[in-house]
């Protein structure tokens, strides 16, 4: 084993830039990398920082229509020529110069870590620049141009993987990945997200369980607004853990959009960085127990770009490096100084949100019983009822 973790990063990733005022600010990536560097994560033994080139059209075409790739290239060269029928040049996905290259580089980064993990060059791969789960085969959507997750999963399938599990804990439904693998029984997609009645993209219902050839391989937990730490973690673990174990994937891919946070401006959940860290540790452990450690961990959404995103994805990087950071750890002064110079506001002083007295977060296991009066439990039960029997599981009991 050559390394513990391959981490995708280069300053050039800040070129994925929809312009001033857009929520997907490249600053979030810059501050994440700076925090990880300040804490010494990139210099740890066993950690290798990889700097991908731009993916070629052949790779992108494994999941995207060639006509769509051509449309992205046209808009990339001249944003005035963007085709809104392809989701380009819209408020969500404004066209910008170099858009194709910036997006294709993210896709290549995810492909590279998938290859490194699959070939046994490293246990884990991290691309916090990736996780662009809304991009469809034929169009851009939700701040996502190319679907790096689908590119990585398809590469695994094309190179010998027979079963890949994907767990998405972003606050938004992982619709693009689900759509691309809707009828492929080799890919299990699990999305735990805020209810589509109140949040983009308005999809991801428990009854959406996959195509005719893959029933039960799409799993959706649609949560009500306002869910807090313990209930959110219960919803993730009560679905993802048993069904991933039953599916027996060779690789686990997880998307860790941190827009579930209580301070995120685009959604309505109330989760802390500490709970996000708990979910990351759970996915890491699951990968070791089920997949021999083969884990691909990706970023995603997250729009509180100073207080939340850098801490959350630095935790993700540290967990993948087998050097988890205590939430009570102070953020480095040099990083806080950089944040203030860069943004004019102070950075967070600790790596977690909760006081030590509130840790560890207690999570009620499903085995303690189903509460039909709880809207969170009803959302979990709906997902379990729709899919568990397809995997030989009892939806009521663990």
Buried (B, 14 or more C-beta within 10 A) or exposed (E): EEBBBBBBBBEBBBBBBBEEEBBBBBBBBBBBBBBBBBBEBBEBEBBBBBEBEBBEBEBBBBBBBEEBBBBBBBBBEEBEEBBBEBBBBBEBBBBBBBBBBBBBBBBBBBBBBBBBBBEEBBBBBBBBBBBBBBBBBBBBBBBBBBBBBBBBBBBBBEEEBEBBBBBBBBBBBBBBBBBBBBBBBBBBBBBBBBBBEEBBBEBBBBEBBBEEEBBBBBBBBBBBBEBBBBBBBBBBBBBBBBBBBBBEBBBBBBBBBBBBBBBBEBBBBBBBBBBBBBBBBBBBEBBBEBBEBBBBBBBBBBBBBBBBBBBBBBBBBBBBBBBBBEBEEEBBEEBBEBBEEBEEEEBBEBBBBBEEEBBEBEBBEBEEEBEEEBBBBBBBBBBBEBBBEBBEBEBEEE
